[in-house]
Structure formats: structure tokens, C-alpha cells
Amino acid sequence: MSLTEQVVPLLMKGINAMRVMSTEVMDRIIFYVDQYFCDKHTTPSAGEIAQGVGIPRTTAYRYLVEMDARGMIEYDGKSRTIRTPMIKKFAPDSAPCPLLGSIPCGSAQTEEENVQKYISLPISLFGKGKFYILEASGDSMVDAGINDGDLVVVRTDCTAEAGDIVVALTEDNESTLKVFGGIDMDTKKAVLEYRNQSKYPDKKILVRQLIIQGVAKHVIKAL
């Protein structure tokens, strides 16, 4: 028997082994994703599925890709969102929204944006658009109904107008959540206003250059 005749069957055996996937594991993955969604209103990452189901992360990813190909689930590897039949039934029209780090509501601070996870936002409640979510920190926006720890849903594909609550990046590369007060005619600077009269009466920030990173549209609170 030639070397080729010996090697090819071994390769084919390895390929076939990779293609054979356990339906029991697939069922466990769907059950875990459904339970995770019910508890946290978002879907788990491949790493979380691996830990929850008891399989390696690379195996979990291969299962998700294969299950998507078979039409058992919808899996978007880029946004790490999963839609099982149950999730599609209870959240038929939703879009993945990245949850980033915290945004200061006090003094402006340097902000590093890191996607922590993706959360499904129902289109019927939030509308269509490009959104991201930030966790508020600080107390300068309490009069606007935004408290420390609240989740602020920010829309990026719209134009900010005076009076809007915005995520603002200043010329010092610092970001903050404030009310956009327009342009001060005396100084020709952009105005960012606080909303906590008891602690910061009529306090404002004047900046020469301002980049609006989005307009706050919704606040998600824990009761």
C-alpha cells in the first residue's frame, strides 16, 4: 500500500469526525442560550456557552457556526448575537447594541471605549438607528433623570441640537455626558451644561472644540 493510500483515509476520517456533531450538545446549547436570555435579556458569548455547557470555546464556536448553517439558530459572529426559535418568538424585531464602558456625569474624564457585550434592543421600543449603550457615573445629570449606574442608550446617526443630552468629546480627548447648550456668543465656545441645581447650580463647561459622539435617547434603570 502506497503512502498516499495510507494517508488519505486517515485525513478523511479526521474530516468526517469534525463534521459529526452531537445533537445532544446542540440541544444543550439552545437551552443554555434561552435561559441566559431570560435571565439577562441578552445572549451569551461563545466563551460563556462553552463554560455553561462544558465544552471548549473553539468547540462552542464550531457548533454555533454549524447550527446557524443548519437553520437551527441565527448566529452573528461579529456582534456575537444568537437568535434561537424562542428568542425570535419573544423578541422578533430587535437589533444588537454594544454596551461600552462608563461615561462620567461629573467632571470630564478620559474615556476608553471597550465593548463589554451586546444587548438586544427591541425596535418597537427604541426605533431603528445606530445605537450604543453607556453606563452613567456621577451625579451631574440627576435633574435630567440620569443617575449613577443608569444605562444610557445613545444614538449616533442623528444631529444634536441645543437642549439635547449628548456624549461629548472635548479638545482634550475627554468625554462626558452633558446637555448641549449651543455656542456661547461671547467666547465662541461650545457650552456643556450640568443638570443638578442643588449641587452644581448653573454650572457649565466651555470648550473650544467639541465632537458629539451621540445623543442620549433613552435611560434604562434598575428598579
C-alpha positions as CSV (number, residue, x, y, z in Angstrom):
1,M,0.0,0.0,0.0
2,S,1.4,3.4,-1.0
3,L,1.9,6.3,1.4
4,T,-1.0,8.2,-0.3
5,E,-3.3,5.2,0.2
6,Q,-2.4,5.2,3.8
7,V,-2.7,9.0,4.5
8,V,-5.9,9.8,2.6
9,P,-8.2,7.5,4.6
10,L,-6.8,9.0,7.8
11,L,-7.4,12.5,6.6
12,M,-10.9,11.7,5.5
13,K,-11.6,10.0,8.9
14,G,-10.5,13.2,10.6
15,I,-12.7,15.4,8.4
16,N,-15.7,13.2,9.0
17,A,-15.1,13.2,12.7
18,M,-15.1,17.0,12.7
19,R,-18.4,17.0,10.8
20,V,-20.1,14.7,13.2
21,M,-21.7,16.9,15.9
22,S,-23.8,15.8,18.8
23,T,-27.5,16.7,18.7
24,E,-27.5,16.5,22.4
25,V,-24.8,19.2,22.7
26,M,-26.8,21.3,20.2
27,D,-29.9,21.0,22.4
28,R,-27.9,21.9,25.5
29,I,-26.5,25.0,23.7
30,I,-30.0,26.2,22.7
31,F,-31.3,25.5,26.2
32,Y,-28.4,27.5,27.8
33,V,-28.8,30.4,25.4
34,D,-32.6,30.6,26.1
35,Q,-32.1,30.5,29.9
36,Y,-29.3,33.1,29.6
37,F,-31.6,35.4,27.5
38,C,-34.4,35.0,30.0
39,D,-32.2,35.9,32.9
40,K,-30.1,38.7,31.4
41,H,-32.1,39.9,28.3
42,T,-29.0,39.4,26.1
43,T,-27.3,36.4,24.6
44,P,-24.1,34.8,25.8
45,S,-20.7,34.8,24.1
46,A,-19.1,31.6,22.8
47,G,-16.9,31.6,25.9
48,E,-19.9,31.8,28.2
49,I,-21.6,29.0,26.3
50,A,-18.5,26.8,26.5
51,Q,-18.4,27.3,30.2
52,G,-22.1,26.8,30.7
53,V,-22.3,23.7,28.5
54,G,-19.0,22.2,29.5
55,I,-17.1,22.2,26.2
56,P,-14.0,24.0,24.8
57,R,-14.6,27.5,23.5
58,T,-13.4,26.6,20.0
59,T,-15.9,23.7,20.0
60,A,-18.7,26.0,21.1
61,Y,-17.9,28.4,18.2
62,R,-17.9,25.5,15.7
63,Y,-21.2,24.3,17.0
64,L,-22.7,27.8,16.7
65,V,-21.5,28.1,13.1
66,E,-22.8,24.7,12.2
67,M,-26.2,25.3,13.9
68,D,-26.5,28.5,12.0
69,A,-25.8,26.7,8.7
70,R,-28.4,24.1,9.6
71,G,-31.0,26.8,10.3
72,M,-31.4,25.8,13.9
73,I,-30.3,29.3,15.2
74,E,-29.2,32.6,13.8
75,Y,-25.7,33.4,14.8
76,D,-23.8,36.6,14.1
77,G,-20.2,36.0,15.0
78,K,-19.3,39.7,14.5
79,S,-21.8,41.1,17.0
80,R,-21.9,37.8,19.0
81,T,-25.6,37.7,19.0
82,I,-27.7,34.5,18.8
83,R,-31.4,34.1,18.0
84,T,-32.9,30.8,18.9
85,P,-36.6,30.0,17.9
86,M,-37.7,31.1,21.4
87,I,-35.8,34.4,21.2
88,K,-37.2,35.1,17.8
89,K,-40.7,34.4,19.1
90,F,-40.4,36.8,22.1
91,A,-38.1,39.4,20.5
92,P,-38.9,39.2,16.8
93,D,-37.8,42.7,15.9
94,S,-34.6,43.6,17.8
95,A,-31.1,44.8,17.0
96,P,-27.8,44.1,18.7
97,C,-26.5,47.2,20.6
98,P,-22.9,47.3,22.1
99,L,-22.6,48.0,25.8
100,L,-19.5,50.1,26.3
101,G,-17.8,51.3,29.4
102,S,-19.0,54.0,31.8
103,I,-19.4,57.7,30.9
104,P,-18.8,60.4,33.5
105,C,-21.7,62.7,34.5
106,G,-19.4,64.8,36.7
107,S,-16.1,66.3,35.5
108,A,-15.0,65.3,32.1
109,Q,-12.6,62.3,32.2
110,T,-10.7,60.3,29.7
111,E,-12.9,57.5,28.4
112,E,-11.7,54.2,26.8
113,E,-14.5,52.6,24.8
114,N,-14.5,48.8,25.1
115,V,-17.4,46.6,24.1
116,Q,-18.4,44.6,27.1
117,K,-21.2,42.8,25.5
118,Y,-24.1,43.2,23.0
119,I,-27.7,43.8,24.2
120,S,-30.7,43.2,22.0
121,L,-32.9,46.4,21.8
122,P,-36.5,45.9,20.7
123,I,-37.1,48.1,17.7
124,S,-40.7,48.6,18.7
125,L,-39.5,50.5,21.9
126,F,-36.2,52.1,20.7
127,G,-36.8,52.6,17.0
128,K,-34.4,51.9,14.2
129,G,-31.0,53.6,14.1
130,K,-27.4,53.2,15.2
131,F,-27.1,52.9,19.0
132,Y,-24.7,52.1,21.7
133,I,-25.2,51.9,25.5
134,L,-23.1,53.6,28.2
135,E,-23.3,53.2,32.0
136,A,-23.6,56.6,33.6
137,S,-21.4,57.5,36.5
138,G,-21.6,60.6,38.7
139,D,-24.4,62.9,39.7
140,S,-24.4,66.0,37.4
141,M,-27.4,64.8,35.4
142,V,-29.8,63.8,38.1
143,D,-32.2,66.6,37.3
144,A,-32.5,65.1,33.8
145,G,-33.4,61.7,35.3
146,I,-30.0,60.2,34.8
147,N,-28.4,58.7,38.0
148,D,-25.2,56.9,38.7
149,G,-25.4,53.3,37.3
150,D,-28.1,54.0,34.8
151,L,-27.7,52.6,31.3
152,V,-27.9,55.4,28.7
153,V,-28.9,54.5,25.2
154,V,-27.1,56.8,22.8
155,R,-27.9,57.3,19.1
156,T,-25.2,58.2,16.7
157,D,-26.9,58.7,13.4
158,C,-28.7,61.9,14.2
159,T,-27.8,65.6,14.6
160,A,-27.5,67.2,18.1
161,E,-29.4,70.3,18.8
162,A,-29.3,72.7,21.7
163,G,-31.0,71.2,24.7
164,D,-30.1,67.6,23.8
165,I,-28.2,65.4,26.2
166,V,-25.1,64.4,24.4
167,V,-22.0,62.3,24.8
168,A,-19.3,64.9,24.1
169,L,-15.6,64.6,23.3
170,T,-13.7,67.7,24.2
171,E,-10.5,69.1,22.6
172,D,-8.6,67.4,25.5
173,N,-9.9,64.0,24.3
174,E,-12.1,63.7,27.3
175,S,-15.7,62.5,27.2
176,T,-18.6,63.5,29.3
177,L,-22.4,63.3,29.4
178,K,-24.0,66.7,29.4
179,V,-26.7,68.9,27.9
180,F,-25.5,70.7,24.8
181,G,-26.2,74.4,25.3
182,G,-25.2,75.6,21.8
183,I,-22.5,78.1,21.2
184,D,-21.7,81.0,23.6
185,M,-21.7,84.1,21.6
186,D,-19.2,86.0,23.7
187,T,-16.5,83.3,23.8
188,K,-17.5,81.4,20.6
189,K,-17.1,78.2,22.6
190,A,-19.4,75.3,22.8
191,V,-21.4,75.0,26.0
192,L,-22.0,71.9,28.0
193,E,-24.4,72.2,30.9
194,Y,-24.9,70.3,34.2
195,R,-28.3,69.3,35.4
196,N,-28.0,69.2,39.2
197,Q,-29.0,72.6,40.6
198,S,-28.7,71.7,44.2
199,K,-25.0,70.6,43.8
200,Y,-23.9,72.4,40.7
201,P,-26.1,75.5,40.3
202,D,-25.9,76.8,36.7
203,K,-22.6,75.1,36.2
204,K,-21.3,74.9,32.6
205,I,-18.3,73.7,30.7
206,L,-16.9,75.9,27.8
207,V,-14.8,74.1,25.1
208,R,-13.2,75.4,22.0
209,Q,-13.6,72.2,20.0
210,L,-16.3,69.7,20.5
211,I,-17.1,66.4,18.9
212,I,-20.6,65.0,19.6
213,Q,-20.4,61.2,19.9
214,G,-24.1,60.7,20.1
215,V,-27.4,61.9,21.5
216,A,-28.9,60.2,24.6
217,K,-32.3,58.9,23.7
218,H,-33.3,56.5,26.5
219,V,-32.4,55.7,30.0
220,I,-32.6,52.1,31.3
221,K,-33.0,51.9,35.1
222,A,-33.0,49.1,37.6
223,L,-35.9,49.3,40.0
